[in-house]
Amino acid sequence: MRLEAAALYPKLVPERWVRAAALVPVVMRERARNGVPWLGEGRLLPEEHFEFRGTEPRGTLWTGLLTRLTD
C-alpha cells in the first residue's frame, strides 16, 4: 500500500509488499466495516492506493482477465 493511503487501511503496514490475493479479503472486510461496499466497479485494490509488481498497467486494451490476483 502506498504511504499516502495508509489512513484508509489501518490494518495494513504502509510500503510493505504483500501478495494481492492476501490483501483482497482484508480490504473487503475494512470496506464492509466502514459501510463502503465494493460494487464490482473498478479495481478493489486501486492503483492510487496500491503499487503492483510484475505486470504492465491495464490501459485501454484490458480484456477483463484478472491477472494481478496472484502478484
Predicted model as a PDB file, atoms N, CA, C, CB and O in Angstrom, pLDDT in the B-factor column:
MODEL        1                                                                  
ATOM      1  N   MET A   1       0.849  -1.170   0.000  1.00 87.00           N  
ATOM      2  CA  MET A   1       0.000   0.000   0.000  1.00 87.00           C  
ATOM      3  C   MET A   1       0.894   1.233   0.000  1.00 87.00           C  
ATOM      4  CB  MET A   1      -0.966  -0.002   1.220  1.00 87.00           C  
ATOM      5  O   MET A   1       1.955   1.254   0.624  1.00 87.00           O  
ATOM      6  N   ARG A   2       0.456   2.221  -0.689  1.00 92.00           N  
ATOM      7  CA  ARG A   2       1.214   3.481  -0.739  1.00 92.00           C  
ATOM      8  C   ARG A   2       1.049   4.228   0.584  1.00 92.00           C  
ATOM      9  CB  ARG A   2       0.741   4.372  -1.934  1.00 92.00           C  
ATOM     10  O   ARG A   2      -0.005   4.165   1.217  1.00 92.00           O  
ATOM     11  N   LEU A   3       2.071   4.913   0.979  1.00 93.00           N  
ATOM     12  CA  LEU A   3       2.078   5.632   2.251  1.00 93.00           C  
ATOM     13  C   LEU A   3       0.915   6.621   2.348  1.00 93.00           C  
ATOM     14  CB  LEU A   3       3.402   6.369   2.431  1.00 93.00           C  
ATOM     15  O   LEU A   3       0.301   6.751   3.407  1.00 93.00           O  
ATOM     16  N   GLU A   4       0.616   7.305   1.268  1.00 93.00           N  
ATOM     17  CA  GLU A   4      -0.449   8.319   1.302  1.00 93.00           C  
ATOM     18  C   GLU A   4      -1.846   7.716   1.480  1.00 93.00           C  
ATOM     19  CB  GLU A   4      -0.417   9.138   0.024  1.00 93.00           C  
ATOM     20  O   GLU A   4      -2.790   8.453   1.764  1.00 93.00           O  
ATOM     21  N   ALA A   5      -2.003   6.404   1.324  1.00 88.00           N  
ATOM     22  CA  ALA A   5      -3.306   5.755   1.515  1.00 88.00           C  
ATOM     23  C   ALA A   5      -3.402   5.044   2.860  1.00 88.00           C  
ATOM     24  CB  ALA A   5      -3.565   4.759   0.393  1.00 88.00           C  
ATOM     25  O   ALA A   5      -4.395   4.364   3.119  1.00 88.00           O  
ATOM     26  N   ALA A   6      -2.415   5.180   3.704  1.00 90.00           N  
ATOM     27  CA  ALA A   6      -2.355   4.446   4.979  1.00 90.00           C  
ATOM     28  C   ALA A   6      -3.578   4.671   5.855  1.00 90.00           C  
ATOM     29  CB  ALA A   6      -1.118   4.846   5.745  1.00 90.00           C  
ATOM     30  O   ALA A   6      -4.049   3.727   6.489  1.00 90.00           O  
ATOM     31  N   ALA A   7      -4.101   5.870   5.912  1.00 88.00           N  
ATOM     32  CA  ALA A   7      -5.250   6.158   6.770  1.00 88.00           C  
ATOM     33  C   ALA A   7      -6.506   5.395   6.331  1.00 88.00           C  
ATOM     34  CB  ALA A   7      -5.532   7.655   6.773  1.00 88.00           C  
ATOM     35  O   ALA A   7      -7.401   5.161   7.144  1.00 88.00           O  
ATOM     36  N   LEU A   8      -6.578   5.009   5.062  1.00 83.00           N  
ATOM     37  CA  LEU A   8      -7.737   4.284   4.554  1.00 83.00           C  
ATOM     38  C   LEU A   8      -7.713   2.797   4.915  1.00 83.00           C  
ATOM     39  CB  LEU A   8      -7.816   4.439   3.055  1.00 83.00           C  
ATOM     40  O   LEU A   8      -8.746   2.128   4.887  1.00 83.00           O  
ATOM     41  N   TYR A   9      -6.529   2.287   5.254  1.00 84.00           N  
ATOM     42  CA  TYR A   9      -6.361   0.867   5.547  1.00 84.00           C  
ATOM     43  C   TYR A   9      -5.557   0.708   6.835  1.00 84.00           C  
ATOM     44  CB  TYR A   9      -5.661   0.135   4.368  1.00 84.00           C  
ATOM     45  O   TYR A   9      -4.385   0.336   6.780  1.00 84.00           O  
ATOM     46  N   PRO A  10      -6.158   0.979   7.985  1.00 84.00           N  
ATOM     47  CA  PRO A  10      -5.406   0.992   9.242  1.00 84.00           C  
ATOM     48  C   PRO A  10      -4.808  -0.359   9.645  1.00 84.00           C  
ATOM     49  CB  PRO A  10      -6.296   1.468  10.336  1.00 84.00           C  
ATOM     50  O   PRO A  10      -3.869  -0.392  10.440  1.00 84.00           O  
ATOM     51  N   LYS A  11      -5.318  -1.458   9.125  1.00 83.00           N  
ATOM     52  CA  LYS A  11      -4.780  -2.774   9.488  1.00 83.00           C  
ATOM     53  C   LYS A  11      -3.580  -3.184   8.636  1.00 83.00           C  
ATOM     54  CB  LYS A  11      -5.863  -3.821   9.363  1.00 83.00           C  
ATOM     55  O   LYS A  11      -2.963  -4.217   8.895  1.00 83.00           O  
ATOM     56  N   LEU A  12      -3.244  -2.381   7.621  1.00 88.00           N  
ATOM     57  CA  LEU A  12      -2.128  -2.707   6.742  1.00 88.00           C  
ATOM     58  C   LEU A  12      -0.911  -1.843   7.061  1.00 88.00           C  
ATOM     59  CB  LEU A  12      -2.534  -2.528   5.278  1.00 88.00           C  
ATOM     60  O   LEU A  12      -1.042  -0.715   7.536  1.00 88.00           O  
ATOM     61  N   VAL A  13       0.258  -2.383   6.796  1.00 90.00           N  
ATOM     62  CA  VAL A  13       1.509  -1.662   7.025  1.00 90.00           C  
ATOM     63  C   VAL A  13       1.884  -0.955   5.719  1.00 90.00           C  
ATOM     64  CB  VAL A  13       2.660  -2.637   7.503  1.00 90.00           C  
ATOM     65  O   VAL A  13       2.073  -1.616   4.698  1.00 90.00           O  
ATOM     66  N   PRO A  14       1.995   0.377   5.736  1.00 90.00           N  
ATOM     67  CA  PRO A  14       2.331   1.100   4.513  1.00 90.00           C  
ATOM     68  C   PRO A  14       3.698   0.697   3.975  1.00 90.00           C  
ATOM     69  CB  PRO A  14       2.297   2.598   4.764  1.00 90.00           C  
ATOM     70  O   PRO A  14       4.620   0.377   4.725  1.00 90.00           O  
ATOM     71  N   GLU A  15       3.793   0.723   2.655  1.00 88.00           N  
ATOM     72  CA  GLU A  15       5.028   0.469   1.918  1.00 88.00           C  
ATOM     73  C   GLU A  15       5.610  -0.921   2.189  1.00 88.00           C  
ATOM     74  CB  GLU A  15       6.053   1.521   2.266  1.00 88.00           C  
ATOM     75  O   GLU A  15       6.815  -1.126   2.043  1.00 88.00           O  
ATOM     76  N   ARG A  16       4.775  -1.859   2.577  1.00 89.00           N  
ATOM     77  CA  ARG A  16       5.195  -3.249   2.777  1.00 89.00           C  
ATOM     78  C   ARG A  16       4.572  -4.093   1.673  1.00 89.00           C  
ATOM     79  CB  ARG A  16       4.779  -3.780   4.199  1.00 89.00           C  
ATOM     80  O   ARG A  16       3.367  -4.012   1.437  1.00 89.00           O  
ATOM     81  N   TRP A  17       5.380  -4.899   0.998  1.00 88.00           N  
ATOM     82  CA  TRP A  17       4.887  -5.710  -0.112  1.00 88.00           C  
ATOM     83  C   TRP A  17       4.123  -6.919   0.426  1.00 88.00           C  
ATOM     84  CB  TRP A  17       6.057  -6.165  -1.020  1.00 88.00           C  
ATOM     85  O   TRP A  17       4.612  -7.664   1.275  1.00 88.00           O  
ATOM     86  N   VAL A  18       2.913  -7.086  -0.094  1.00 88.00           N  
ATOM     87  CA  VAL A  18       2.053  -8.208   0.256  1.00 88.00           C  
ATOM     88  C   VAL A  18       1.399  -8.680  -1.037  1.00 88.00           C  
ATOM     89  CB  VAL A  18       0.976  -7.809   1.344  1.00 88.00           C  
ATOM     90  O   VAL A  18       1.070  -7.867  -1.901  1.00 88.00           O  
ATOM     91  N   ARG A  19       1.212  -9.986  -1.172  1.00 86.00           N  
ATOM     92  CA  ARG A  19       0.542 -10.504  -2.360  1.00 86.00           C  
ATOM     93  C   ARG A  19      -0.875  -9.944  -2.458  1.00 86.00           C  
ATOM     94  CB  ARG A  19       0.511 -12.044  -2.336  1.00 86.00           C  
ATOM     95  O   ARG A  19      -1.585  -9.842  -1.457  1.00 86.00           O  
ATOM     96  N   ALA A  20      -1.273  -9.584  -3.670  1.00 86.00           N  
ATOM     97  CA  ALA A  20      -2.605  -9.023  -3.887  1.00 86.00           C  
ATOM     98  C   ALA A  20      -3.694  -9.970  -3.395  1.00 86.00           C  
ATOM     99  CB  ALA A  20      -2.814  -8.712  -5.366  1.00 86.00           C  
ATOM    100  O   ALA A  20      -4.697  -9.525  -2.837  1.00 86.00           O  
ATOM    101  N   ALA A  21      -3.505 -11.261  -3.597  1.00 85.00           N  
ATOM    102  CA  ALA A  21      -4.507 -12.244  -3.158  1.00 85.00           C  
ATOM    103  C   ALA A  21      -4.717 -12.204  -1.647  1.00 85.00           C  
ATOM    104  CB  ALA A  21      -4.088 -13.652  -3.582  1.00 85.00           C  
ATOM    105  O   ALA A  21      -5.819 -12.467  -1.166  1.00 85.00           O  
ATOM    106  N   ALA A  22      -3.671 -11.878  -0.901  1.00 88.00           N  
ATOM    107  CA  ALA A  22      -3.797 -11.788   0.554  1.00 88.00           C  
ATOM    108  C   ALA A  22      -4.464 -10.483   0.980  1.00 88.00           C  
ATOM    109  CB  ALA A  22      -2.425 -11.909   1.211  1.00 88.00           C  
ATOM    110  O   ALA A  22      -5.087 -10.427   2.041  1.00 88.00           O  
ATOM    111  N   LEU A  23      -4.342  -9.448   0.177  1.00 88.00           N  
ATOM    112  CA  LEU A  23      -4.926  -8.148   0.520  1.00 88.00           C  
ATOM    113  C   LEU A  23      -6.423  -8.076   0.268  1.00 88.00           C  
ATOM    114  CB  LEU A  23      -4.243  -7.064  -0.258  1.00 88.00           C  
ATOM    115  O   LEU A  23      -7.135  -7.357   0.968  1.00 88.00           O  
ATOM    116  N   VAL A  24      -6.899  -8.804  -0.712  1.00 87.00           N  
ATOM    117  CA  VAL A  24      -8.307  -8.701  -1.093  1.00 87.00           C  
ATOM    118  C   VAL A  24      -9.253  -8.940   0.087  1.00 87.00           C  
ATOM    119  CB  VAL A  24      -8.613  -9.692  -2.201  1.00 87.00           C  
ATOM    120  O   VAL A  24     -10.123  -8.101   0.322  1.00 87.00           O  
ATOM    121  N   PRO A  25      -9.131 -10.040   0.842  1.00 89.00           N  
ATOM    122  CA  PRO A  25     -10.076 -10.227   1.961  1.00 89.00           C  
ATOM    123  C   PRO A  25      -9.947  -9.151   3.030  1.00 89.00           C  
ATOM    124  CB  PRO A  25      -9.866 -11.588   2.596  1.00 89.00           C  
ATOM    125  O   PRO A  25     -10.948  -8.754   3.626  1.00 89.00           O  
ATOM    126  N   VAL A  26      -8.738  -8.675   3.282  1.00 87.00           N  
ATOM    127  CA  VAL A  26      -8.530  -7.628   4.290  1.00 87.00           C  
ATOM    128  C   VAL A  26      -9.223  -6.343   3.856  1.00 87.00           C  
ATOM    129  CB  VAL A  26      -7.018  -7.374   4.519  1.00 87.00           C  
ATOM    130  O   VAL A  26      -9.929  -5.715   4.644  1.00 87.00           O  
ATOM    131  N   VAL A  27      -9.020  -5.959   2.610  1.00 86.00           N  
ATOM    132  CA  VAL A  27      -9.624  -4.718   2.107  1.00 86.00           C  
ATOM    133  C   VAL A  27     -11.143  -4.847   2.054  1.00 86.00           C  
ATOM    134  CB  VAL A  27      -9.071  -4.371   0.706  1.00 86.00           C  
ATOM    135  O   VAL A  27     -11.852  -3.897   2.386  1.00 86.00           O  
ATOM    136  N   MET A  28     -11.648  -5.999   1.646  1.00 86.00           N  
ATOM    137  CA  MET A  28     -13.107  -6.175   1.607  1.00 86.00           C  
ATOM    138  C   MET A  28     -13.714  -6.079   2.999  1.00 86.00           C  
ATOM    139  CB  MET A  28     -13.467  -7.524   0.976  1.00 86.00           C  
ATOM    140  O   MET A  28     -14.771  -5.470   3.166  1.00 86.00           O  
ATOM    141  N   ARG A  29     -13.062  -6.676   4.014  1.00 86.00           N  
ATOM    142  CA  ARG A  29     -13.569  -6.571   5.401  1.00 86.00           C  
ATOM    143  C   ARG A  29     -13.559  -5.121   5.880  1.00 86.00           C  
ATOM    144  CB  ARG A  29     -12.721  -7.446   6.358  1.00 86.00           C  
ATOM    145  O   ARG A  29     -14.516  -4.666   6.505  1.00 86.00           O  
ATOM    146  N   GLU A  30     -12.478  -4.396   5.588  1.00 82.00           N  
ATOM    147  CA  GLU A  30     -12.386  -2.992   6.011  1.00 82.00           C  
ATOM    148  C   GLU A  30     -13.466  -2.152   5.346  1.00 82.00           C  
ATOM    149  CB  GLU A  30     -10.998  -2.419   5.682  1.00 82.00           C  
ATOM    150  O   GLU A  30     -14.093  -1.312   5.992  1.00 82.00           O  
ATOM    151  N   ARG A  31     -13.681  -2.379   4.059  1.00 81.00           N  
ATOM    152  CA  ARG A  31     -14.720  -1.619   3.349  1.00 81.00           C  
ATOM    153  C   ARG A  31     -16.097  -1.923   3.939  1.00 81.00           C  
ATOM    154  CB  ARG A  31     -14.701  -1.950   1.832  1.00 81.00           C  
ATOM    155  O   ARG A  31     -16.894  -1.009   4.150  1.00 81.00           O  
ATOM    156  N   ALA A  32     -16.381  -3.190   4.206  1.00 85.00           N  
ATOM    157  CA  ALA A  32     -17.680  -3.567   4.776  1.00 85.00           C  
ATOM    158  C   ALA A  32     -17.843  -2.969   6.173  1.00 85.00           C  
ATOM    159  CB  ALA A  32     -17.825  -5.107   4.834  1.00 85.00           C  
ATOM    160  O   ALA A  32     -18.917  -2.482   6.524  1.00 85.00           O  
ATOM    161  N   ARG A  33     -16.775  -3.008   6.961  1.00 84.00           N  
ATOM    162  CA  ARG A  33     -16.819  -2.456   8.328  1.00 84.00           C  
ATOM    163  C   ARG A  33     -17.091  -0.959   8.304  1.00 84.00           C  
ATOM    164  CB  ARG A  33     -15.496  -2.735   9.067  1.00 84.00           C  
ATOM    165  O   ARG A  33     -17.752  -0.425   9.195  1.00 84.00           O  
ATOM    166  N   ASN A  34     -16.578  -0.288   7.280  1.00 81.00           N  
ATOM    167  CA  ASN A  34     -16.760   1.157   7.161  1.00 81.00           C  
ATOM    168  C   ASN A  34     -17.997   1.539   6.351  1.00 81.00           C  
ATOM    169  CB  ASN A  34     -15.540   1.771   6.529  1.00 81.00           C  
ATOM    170  O   ASN A  34     -18.219   2.720   6.082  1.00 81.00           O  
ATOM    171  N   GLY A  35     -18.795   0.559   5.966  1.00 83.00           N  
ATOM    172  CA  GLY A  35     -20.020   0.846   5.219  1.00 83.00           C  
ATOM    173  C   GLY A  35     -19.774   1.288   3.797  1.00 83.00           C  
ATOM    174  O   GLY A  35     -20.583   2.018   3.224  1.00 83.00           O  
ATOM    175  N   VAL A  36     -18.658   0.853   3.214  1.00 78.00           N  
ATOM    176  CA  VAL A  36     -18.323   1.216   1.840  1.00 78.00           C  
ATOM    177  C   VAL A  36     -18.190  -0.077   1.033  1.00 78.00           C  
ATOM    178  CB  VAL A  36     -16.998   2.070   1.776  1.00 78.00           C  
ATOM    179  O   VAL A  36     -17.076  -0.556   0.821  1.00 78.00           O  
ATOM    180  N   PRO A  37     -19.301  -0.644   0.583  1.00 73.00           N  
ATOM    181  CA  PRO A  37     -19.219  -1.910  -0.146  1.00 73.00           C  
ATOM    182  C   PRO A  37     -18.580  -1.731  -1.518  1.00 73.00           C  
ATOM    183  CB  PRO A  37     -20.607  -2.520  -0.298  1.00 73.00           C  
ATOM    184  O   PRO A  37     -18.673  -0.665  -2.127  1.00 73.00           O  
ATOM    185  N   TRP A  38     -17.935  -2.780  -1.991  1.00 74.00           N  
ATOM    186  CA  TRP A  38     -17.389  -2.762  -3.341  1.00 74.00           C  
ATOM    187  C   TRP A  38     -18.464  -3.293  -4.259  1.00 74.00           C  
ATOM    188  CB  TRP A  38     -16.070  -3.603  -3.453  1.00 74.00           C  
ATOM    189  O   TRP A  38     -18.946  -4.407  -4.054  1.00 74.00           O  
ATOM    190  N   LEU A  39     -18.851  -2.540  -5.256  1.00 71.00           N  
ATOM    191  CA  LEU A  39     -19.954  -2.904  -6.130  1.00 71.00           C  
ATOM    192  C   LEU A  39     -19.489  -3.558  -7.426  1.00 71.00           C  
ATOM    193  CB  LEU A  39     -20.773  -1.687  -6.444  1.00 71.00           C  
ATOM    194  O   LEU A  39     -20.263  -3.682  -8.376  1.00 71.00           O  
ATOM    195  N   GLY A  40     -18.242  -3.972  -7.465  1.00 69.00           N  
ATOM    196  CA  GLY A  40     -17.733  -4.637  -8.652  1.00 69.00           C  
ATOM    197  C   GLY A  40     -17.307  -3.693  -9.746  1.00 69.00           C  
ATOM    198  O   GLY A  40     -16.991  -4.134 -10.851  1.00 69.00           O  
ATOM    199  N   GLU A  41     -17.289  -2.427  -9.473  1.00 71.00           N  
ATOM    200  CA  GLU A  41     -16.878  -1.447 -10.464  1.00 71.00           C  
ATOM    201  C   GLU A  41     -15.457  -1.017 -10.172  1.00 71.00           C  
ATOM    202  CB  GLU A  41     -17.828  -0.233 -10.477  1.00 71.00           C  
ATOM    203  O   GLU A  41     -15.119  -0.689  -9.035  1.00 71.00           O  
ATOM    204  N   GLY A  42     -14.630  -1.019 -11.194  1.00 75.00           N  
ATOM    205  CA  GLY A  42     -13.252  -0.626 -10.984  1.00 75.00           C  
ATOM    206  C   GLY A  42     -12.500  -1.701 -10.233  1.00 75.00           C  
ATOM    207  O   GLY A  42     -12.965  -2.835 -10.115  1.00 75.00           O  
ATOM    208  N   ARG A  43     -11.380  -1.355  -9.746  1.00 80.00           N  
ATOM    209  CA  ARG A  43     -10.494  -2.297  -9.088  1.00 80.00           C  
ATOM    210  C   ARG A  43     -10.683  -2.244  -7.577  1.00 80.00           C  
ATOM    211  CB  ARG A  43      -9.038  -2.008  -9.454  1.00 80.00           C  
ATOM    212  O   ARG A  43     -10.759  -1.157  -7.005  1.00 80.00           O  
ATOM    213  N   LEU A  44     -10.760  -3.382  -6.933  1.00 82.00           N  
ATOM    214  CA  LEU A  44     -10.881  -3.421  -5.476  1.00 82.00           C  
ATOM    215  C   LEU A  44      -9.627  -2.838  -4.829  1.00 82.00           C  
ATOM    216  CB  LEU A  44     -11.117  -4.868  -4.986  1.00 82.00           C  
ATOM    217  O   LEU A  44      -9.713  -2.158  -3.807  1.00 82.00           O  
ATOM    218  N   LEU A  45      -8.472  -3.101  -5.418  1.00 87.00           N  
ATOM    219  CA  LEU A  45      -7.204  -2.549  -4.946  1.00 87.00           C  
ATOM    220  C   LEU A  45      -6.777  -1.473  -5.950  1.00 87.00           C  
ATOM    221  CB  LEU A  45      -6.096  -3.678  -4.793  1.00 87.00           C  
ATOM    222  O   LEU A  45      -6.029  -1.767  -6.882  1.00 87.00           O  
ATOM    223  N   PRO A  46      -7.238  -0.236  -5.773  1.00 85.00           N  
ATOM    224  CA  PRO A  46      -6.962   0.798  -6.764  1.00 85.00           C  
ATOM    225  C   PRO A  46      -5.482   1.173  -6.837  1.00 85.00           C  
ATOM    226  CB  PRO A  46      -7.778   2.026  -6.457  1.00 85.00           C  
ATOM    227  O   PRO A  46      -4.783   1.190  -5.824  1.00 85.00           O  
ATOM    228  N   GLU A  47      -5.021   1.472  -8.044  1.00 87.00           N  
ATOM    229  CA  GLU A  47      -3.620   1.842  -8.254  1.00 87.00           C  
ATOM    230  C   GLU A  47      -3.255   3.130  -7.514  1.00 87.00           C  
ATOM    231  CB  GLU A  47      -3.339   2.004  -9.746  1.00 87.00           C  
ATOM    232  O   GLU A  47      -2.076   3.368  -7.252  1.00 87.00           O  
ATOM    233  N   GLU A  48      -4.229   3.955  -7.178  1.00 89.00           N  
ATOM    234  CA  GLU A  48      -3.945   5.169  -6.409  1.00 89.00           C  
ATOM    235  C   GLU A  48      -3.521   4.820  -4.984  1.00 89.00           C  
ATOM    236  CB  GLU A  48      -5.177   6.093  -6.384  1.00 89.00           C  
ATOM    237  O   GLU A  48      -2.813   5.591  -4.335  1.00 89.00           O  
ATOM    238  N   HIS A  49      -3.958   3.652  -4.500  1.00 88.00           N  
ATOM    239  CA  HIS A  49      -3.672   3.231  -3.122  1.00 88.00           C  
ATOM    240  C   HIS A  49      -2.601   2.155  -3.041  1.00 88.00           C  
ATOM    241  CB  HIS A  49      -4.933   2.727  -2.467  1.00 88.00           C  
ATOM    242  O   HIS A  49      -1.917   2.038  -2.024  1.00 88.00           O  
ATOM    243  N   PHE A  50      -2.447   1.360  -4.109  1.00 90.00           N  
ATOM    244  CA  PHE A  50      -1.533   0.219  -4.085  1.00 90.00           C  
ATOM    245  C   PHE A  50      -0.610   0.253  -5.298  1.00 90.00           C  
ATOM    246  CB  PHE A  50      -2.320  -1.106  -4.048  1.00 90.00           C  
ATOM    247  O   PHE A  50      -0.986   0.727  -6.370  1.00 90.00           O  
ATOM    248  N   GLU A  51       0.585  -0.249  -5.111  1.00 88.00           N  
ATOM    249  CA  GLU A  51       1.547  -0.376  -6.206  1.00 88.00           C  
ATOM    250  C   GLU A  51       1.690  -1.858  -6.515  1.00 88.00           C  
ATOM    251  CB  GLU A  51       2.938   0.270  -5.841  1.00 88.00           C  
ATOM    252  O   GLU A  51       1.810  -2.676  -5.603  1.00 88.00           O  
ATOM    253  N   PHE A  52       1.679  -2.203  -7.787  1.00 84.00           N  
ATOM    254  CA  PHE A  52       1.728  -3.597  -8.195  1.00 84.00           C  
ATOM    255  C   PHE A  52       3.039  -3.899  -8.902  1.00 84.00           C  
ATOM    256  CB  PHE A  52       0.544  -3.934  -9.102  1.00 84.00           C  
ATOM    257  O   PHE A  52       3.577  -3.052  -9.615  1.00 84.00           O  
ATOM    258  N   ARG A  53       3.546  -5.092  -8.707  1.00 79.00           N  
ATOM    259  CA  ARG A  53       4.773  -5.557  -9.349  1.00 79.00           C  
ATOM    260  C   ARG A  53       4.447  -6.568 -10.440  1.00 79.00           C  
ATOM    261  CB  ARG A  53       5.729  -6.177  -8.314  1.00 79.00           C  
ATOM    262  O   ARG A  53       3.415  -7.239 -10.405  1.00 79.00           O  
ATOM    263  N   GLY A  54       5.347  -6.656 -11.402  1.00 67.00           N  
ATOM    264  CA  GLY A  54       5.333  -7.779 -12.321  1.00 67.00           C  
ATOM    265  C   GLY A  54       4.520  -7.664 -13.581  1.00 67.00           C  
ATOM    266  O   GLY A  54       4.665  -8.514 -14.460  1.00 67.00           O  
ATOM    267  N   THR A  55       3.672  -6.666 -13.728  1.00 60.00           N  
ATOM    268  CA  THR A  55       2.888  -6.565 -14.952  1.00 60.00           C  
ATOM    269  C   THR A  55       2.804  -5.113 -15.386  1.00 60.00           C  
ATOM    270  CB  THR A  55       1.479  -7.155 -14.755  1.00 60.00           C  
ATOM    271  O   THR A  55       3.144  -4.196 -14.637  1.00 60.00           O  
ATOM    272  N   GLU A  56       2.350  -4.932 -16.588  1.00 59.00           N  
ATOM    273  CA  GLU A  56       2.128  -3.595 -17.123  1.00 59.00           C  
ATOM    274  C   GLU A  56       0.771  -3.080 -16.651  1.00 59.00           C  
ATOM    275  CB  GLU A  56       2.207  -3.597 -18.673  1.00 59.00           C  
ATOM    276  O   GLU A  56      -0.109  -3.877 -16.328  1.00 59.00           O  
ATOM    277  N   PRO A  57       0.590  -1.756 -16.606  1.00 61.00           N  
ATOM    278  CA  PRO A  57      -0.739  -1.220 -16.272  1.00 61.00           C  
ATOM    279  C   PRO A  57      -1.783  -1.727 -17.260  1.00 61.00           C  
ATOM    280  CB  PRO A  57      -0.719   0.327 -16.267  1.00 61.00           C  
ATOM    281  O   PRO A  57      -1.451  -2.058 -18.398  1.00 61.00           O  
ATOM    282  N   ARG A  58      -3.034  -1.788 -16.835  1.00 58.00           N  
ATOM    283  CA  ARG A  58      -4.094  -2.316 -17.692  1.00 58.00           C  
ATOM    284  C   ARG A  58      -4.256  -1.553 -18.993  1.00 58.00           C  
ATOM    285  CB  ARG A  58      -5.391  -2.306 -16.955  1.00 58.00           C  
ATOM    286  O   ARG A  58      -4.313  -2.157 -20.064  1.00 58.00           O  
ATOM    287  N   GLY A  59      -4.329  -0.251 -18.913  1.00 62.00           N  
ATOM    288  CA  GLY A  59      -4.522   0.544 -20.120  1.00 62.00           C  
ATOM    289  C   GLY A  59      -5.891   0.322 -20.748  1.00 62.00           C  
ATOM    290  O   GLY A  59      -6.781  -0.257 -20.126  1.00 62.00           O  
ATOM    291  N   THR A  60      -6.053   0.781 -21.971  1.00 65.00           N  
ATOM    292  CA  THR A  60      -7.362   0.733 -22.635  1.00 65.00           C  
ATOM    293  C   THR A  60      -7.640  -0.604 -23.307  1.00 65.00           C  
ATOM    294  CB  THR A  60      -7.456   1.833 -23.662  1.00 65.00           C  
ATOM    295  O   THR A  60      -8.782  -0.868 -23.685  1.00 65.00           O  
ATOM    296  N   LEU A  61      -6.641  -1.449 -23.464  1.00 64.00           N  
ATOM    297  CA  LEU A  61      -6.842  -2.723 -24.137  1.00 64.00           C  
ATOM    298  C   LEU A  61      -7.109  -3.877 -23.175  1.00 64.00           C  
ATOM    299  CB  LEU A  61      -5.645  -3.040 -24.976  1.00 64.00           C  
ATOM    300  O   LEU A  61      -7.064  -5.037 -23.585  1.00 64.00           O  
ATOM    301  N   TRP A  62      -7.382  -3.587 -21.925  1.00 59.00           N  
ATOM    302  CA  TRP A  62      -7.610  -4.623 -20.915  1.00 59.00           C  
ATOM    303  C   TRP A  62      -8.772  -5.514 -21.331  1.00 59.00           C  
ATOM    304  CB  TRP A  62      -7.887  -3.990 -19.533  1.00 59.00           C  
ATOM    305  O   TRP A  62      -9.820  -5.009 -21.736  1.00 59.00           O  
ATOM    306  N   THR A  63      -8.607  -6.818 -21.240  1.00 63.00           N  
ATOM    307  CA  THR A  63      -9.608  -7.783 -21.695  1.00 63.00           C  
ATOM    308  C   THR A  63     -10.595  -8.182 -20.612  1.00 63.00           C  
ATOM    309  CB  THR A  63      -8.928  -9.010 -22.218  1.00 63.00           C  
ATOM    310  O   THR A  63     -11.591  -8.844 -20.904  1.00 63.00           O  
ATOM    311  N   GLY A  64     -10.343  -7.799 -19.382  1.00 62.00           N  
ATOM    312  CA  GLY A  64     -11.219  -8.185 -18.289  1.00 62.00           C  
ATOM    313  C   GLY A  64     -10.688  -9.340 -17.494  1.00 62.00           C  
ATOM    314  O   GLY A  64     -11.268  -9.703 -16.471  1.00 62.00           O  
ATOM    315  N   LEU A  65      -9.581  -9.940 -17.941  1.00 60.00           N  
ATOM    316  CA  LEU A  65      -8.976 -11.039 -17.196  1.00 60.00           C  
ATOM    317  C   LEU A  65      -8.221 -10.501 -16.012  1.00 60.00           C  
ATOM    318  CB  LEU A  65      -8.049 -11.866 -18.087  1.00 60.00           C  
ATOM    319  O   LEU A  65      -7.439  -9.562 -16.161  1.00 60.00           O  
ATOM    320  N   LEU A  66      -8.426 -11.065 -14.839  1.00 60.00           N  
ATOM    321  CA  LEU A  66      -7.756 -10.618 -13.636  1.00 60.00           C  
ATOM    322  C   LEU A  66      -6.381 -11.285 -13.559  1.00 60.00           C  
ATOM    323  CB  LEU A  66      -8.605 -10.939 -12.376  1.00 60.00           C  
ATOM    324  O   LEU A  66      -6.276 -12.465 -13.227  1.00 60.00           O  
ATOM    325  N   THR A  67      -5.339 -10.528 -13.867  1.00 57.00           N  
ATOM    326  CA  THR A  67      -4.006 -11.100 -13.895  1.00 57.00           C  
ATOM    327  C   THR A  67      -3.213 -10.804 -12.628  1.00 57.00           C  
ATOM    328  CB  THR A  67      -3.260 -10.587 -15.090  1.00 57.00           C  
ATOM    329  O   THR A  67      -2.191 -11.447 -12.390  1.00 57.00           O  
ATOM    330  N   ARG A  68      -3.646  -9.867 -11.821  1.00 55.00           N  
ATOM    331  CA  ARG A  68      -2.851  -9.443 -10.672  1.00 55.00           C  
ATOM    332  C   ARG A  68      -3.230 -10.151  -9.383  1.00 55.00           C  
ATOM    333  CB  ARG A  68      -2.986  -7.967 -10.482  1.00 55.00           C  
ATOM    334  O   ARG A  68      -2.614  -9.891  -8.349  1.00 55.00           O  
ATOM    335  N   LEU A  69      -4.195 -11.014  -9.403  1.00 54.00           N  
ATOM    336  CA  LEU A  69      -4.641 -11.692  -8.195  1.00 54.00           C  
ATOM    337  C   LEU A  69      -3.504 -12.482  -7.556  1.00 54.00           C  
ATOM    338  CB  LEU A  69      -5.813 -12.616  -8.508  1.00 54.00           C  
ATOM    339  O   LEU A  69      -3.461 -12.616  -6.333  1.00 54.00           O  
ATOM    340  N   THR A  70      -2.606 -12.993  -8.344  1.00 51.00           N  
ATOM    341  CA  THR A  70      -1.513 -13.794  -7.787  1.00 51.00           C  
ATOM    342  C   THR A  70      -0.191 -13.058  -7.771  1.00 51.00           C  
ATOM    343  CB  THR A  70      -1.361 -15.066  -8.564  1.00 51.00           C  
ATOM    344  O   THR A  70       0.846 -13.693  -7.579  1.00 51.00           O  
ATOM    345  N   ASP A  71      -0.176 -11.766  -7.962  1.00 47.00           N  
ATOM    346  CA  ASP A  71       1.073 -10.980  -7.900  1.00 47.00           C  
ATOM    347  C   ASP A  71       1.710 -11.118  -6.542  1.00 47.00           C  
ATOM    348  CB  ASP A  71       0.811  -9.493  -8.206  1.00 47.00           C  
ATOM    349  O   ASP A  71       2.765 -10.534  -6.292  1.00 47.00           O  
TER     350      ASP A  71                                                      
ENDMDL                                                                          
END                                                                             
